[in-house]
Amino acid sequence: AARSYGLDAHGYKYGVDELREVAPPFIIFWQFYHFVVVEGFTKDGAVLNDPAGGRRVCDWEEFDHAYTGVCLTFSPGSQFTASNDVPTTASILRAQLTGSWGAVLFIALAGLALVLPNIAMPTFTKTFIDEVMVGKSYSWVFVIALGIGLSIAVQIALLELQEHAILRLQAKLALANASRMLWHCLHLPMTFFAQRAPAEIANRVAICDRVAELLSSRLAASAVGVIAALFYLAIMARYDRFLAAVSLGIAALNILALRIVARHRSDANAALLQEEGLLLGASVSGLERIETLKSGGAESTFFMKWLGRQARVINARQRFAVPSQVLNAVPRLLITINVTAILTLGGLRVIDGAISVGTLFAYALLTQLFIAPFTTFVELGADVQEMDGDVRRIEDVLRYPADASHTVERIERVRLAGELELRNVSFGYSKHAPPAVREISFVIAPGRRIALVGPSGSGKSTIAKLVSGLFVPWGGQVLFDGLDRETIDPALFSTDVAFVDQEISLYPGTVRSNLTLWDPAISDAAIERAARDACIHADIVSRPEGYEAAMAEGGINFSGGQRQRIEIARALVHDPALVVLDEATSALDPLTEYLIDESLRRRGCACLIVAHRLSTIRDADEIVVLDGGTIAERGTHDELVAREGRYLKLVRSQ
C-alpha cells in the first residue's frame, strides 16, 4: 500500500533500544494482533497512535511487553508526490452550506441586530441607578421604562425571526445533505460496500441531521456572538479599561482551555465512533441472523461477543468523558471567577471614585454578554470536535469515486439481444492480494447457456458478480452485444440483465412491491407471467391478499423455497435477455427446479449458471470448470466426462 503512493517501505526486526534510534513516525506490530503508529518518544515512554484507542503515551514497561519486534518504516521515494488534498473539518462544513449562505447571512444579521437591544439594557440600568436611585431624578422613570419595554419587544421579534430562519435552514440542510449522500451511496461501486458494514453506512446517513443542527443553529450563532462580543468589549473599555482587560484575560483562558483539551477529545471521539459503529454492526448482524443463532444454540456465544463490544464502547465513552467534563467545567468556573473579580475590583473602583455604582452594575451586565459568546464558542469547539469524526465519515462517502458506469457517454439502444463475452477478465477484492479470477474468457450467444462449476473459492460467484455489473474488472472486458458495460444505459442494463444471487434480499412491503422493486410501470400481466415461470404464482394467490400480501423484512413470513422463487420472479418481470443464476435454485426440489429451467428456455434468454449441484447443468451448451480463479477445463458434459479430468472428479464426488 505504501509503495503504491511512491513511498520507500522497509520492514525490520528491532529491539526496543534499537527502535529508539529510528526516526518517527513508523509502524510497529503490537501484541501480535494489530499495528500501531509510533509518533515519537518521551522520557516516560512512547507516543502511540493506536487505531483501537486513539493517541496515548505508553510507559516503557507496557511498551516492552506489547512490542513484538517488527518495525515498518516509510520515507518519500522518487515517485512520491506530496498532496494537500486533505479536507479540513472547516472546509467540509463549508461545503455542506453550499447554496444556503443567504439564510446563514440572514441569521447572522439578526444576531448582530440583537446587539442594540442588548446594549440598551445595561445603559438603562446604569441610568436608573445613577439618576433615579442615587440622583433622585424621578423624571427618568418613564423614559427608562419605555426604553426597557421597547428593547424587550425588539429582542423578542428578532429572536423569533432568527429561530424561524434557523429551523428552516436546519430542515433544508438535513434533507439536502442526506439526499445527496444517499444518492451518492446508490451510485458507488460494490467495492465500497464490500469494505464497510451496512449498518455503519446507514448510520452515516443519520449523521446528516446532527451536522445540519450544528451548522444551522450553533455555528452561525457562535460566529455572530464573537463579533458581537467585540462591540460589548468596546463599550466595556469605554466604561473602564482596567476591568475590560480583566474580562478579556478570562475570555482568553476559555480559548486556551479549549486548545489544551482539544486534541485529547478529538482522538477519544474518533475511537468512540469506531467502537460504536462496530457495536451497531454486531447488533444488526445478530438480529438479522436470529434464526441461525437460535437453531445453533449460539445465543450465549453471540451475547458474550456483543457484551465485549459493549464494554469496549463504554470504555471508549469513559475515555472521551474525562476531557469533556474538564471542558464543560472550565467555562463555568471562569464565569464564576469573572463575576467575583469584577464585583471585587469594581467595588474598589467605586470606592476610589473611578466609576459610579450604576456603571459597575452596567459593566457587570455587559460582562455576562461578553463572556457568553466565548463560552458558546468553547462549547461549539467541543461540538465540532465531537462532530469531526462524523463529518469525516460523511466525507468518506462523498469523496469516494462513483461507479464509472454512471459517468461515461451512453450508446443508445432499445434492448440487448443477450450476447455475453468475457475477454481475458481479471479481478480481485483487494489490490494488495492476488486476483480472485485471472484471464477468464468465454462467450454466450443469445438464447444459449453456460454453466460455471468448480470447488468453493474457485471464482464462480466472482465472475457472476462481474457479469452483473456489481464489480469492475481489473483487466480485460465484459461485453454485452459487443458493447462495454460502462457504455450501456443503467436502466437498459438492469432491464435486460438479471441477477439472482444466493443471498436472498426481500424488503418490508407487499409481494408486488418486492417483485417490481416499487416500479409502477410494470404491468400486472408481466408480474403474473414472471411469477408463473418462477412457480410461485399459486403460492401467492393462495394467500387472501394475493399479490398485495404483506412481506415481512427479509421475507421471514415465507418459506426458504418461496423466498428463492420470489427472487427468481423478480429477475424475470422485465423479460431479460440474459439471466445470471448464482446458486439460485439451491433451496428448490428437483421438479420445481426443472419447471423453472423449462420456463427460462421458453423465454429464450441466455443464461450464465453457477451451480454446485451438477445435475442441474448437464444439458448446458458449455460447462466451464474453474480452479484457483482460472479456467481448468471447458466443454459439454459428455466431453468433460470423457476427458476424465477435474469435472469427472466433481461428478463422482456427488
ABEGO torsion letter per residue (X at the ends): XAAAAGBBBBBBBBBAAAAAABBOBBBBBBGGABBBBBAEBBAAEBBBBBAAAEBBBBBAAAAAAABAGBBBBBBBBAABBBBABBBBAAAAAAAAABGAAAAAAAAAAAAAAAAAAAAAAAAAAAAAAAAAAAAGBAAAAAAAAAAAAAAAAAAAAAAAAAAAAAAAAAAAAAAAAAAAAAAAAAABBAAAAAABBAAAAAAAAAAAAAAAAAAAAAAAAAAAAAAAAAAAAAAAAAABAAAAAAAAAAAAAAAAAAAAAAAAAAAAAAAAAAAAAAAAAAAAAAAAAAAAAAAAGAAAAAAAAAAAAAAAAAAAAAAAAAAAAAAAAAAAAAAAAAAAAAAAAAAAAAAAGABBAAAAAAAAAAAAAAAAAAAAAAAAAAAAAAAAAAAAAAAAAAABBBBAAAABBBBBBABBAGBBBBBGBBBBABAABBBABBGBBBBBBBGBBBBBBEBBGAGAAAAAAAAAGABBBABEBBBBGGBBAAABBAAAAAAABBBBBABBBBBBEBAAAAAAGGBAABBAAAAAAAAAAAGAAAAAAABAAEAABBBBBGGAABBAAAAAAAAAAAAAAAGBABBBBBGAAAABBAAAAAAAAAAAAAAGBBBBBBBABAAAAAABABBBBBBGGBBABBEBAAAAAAAGBAAAAAAAAX
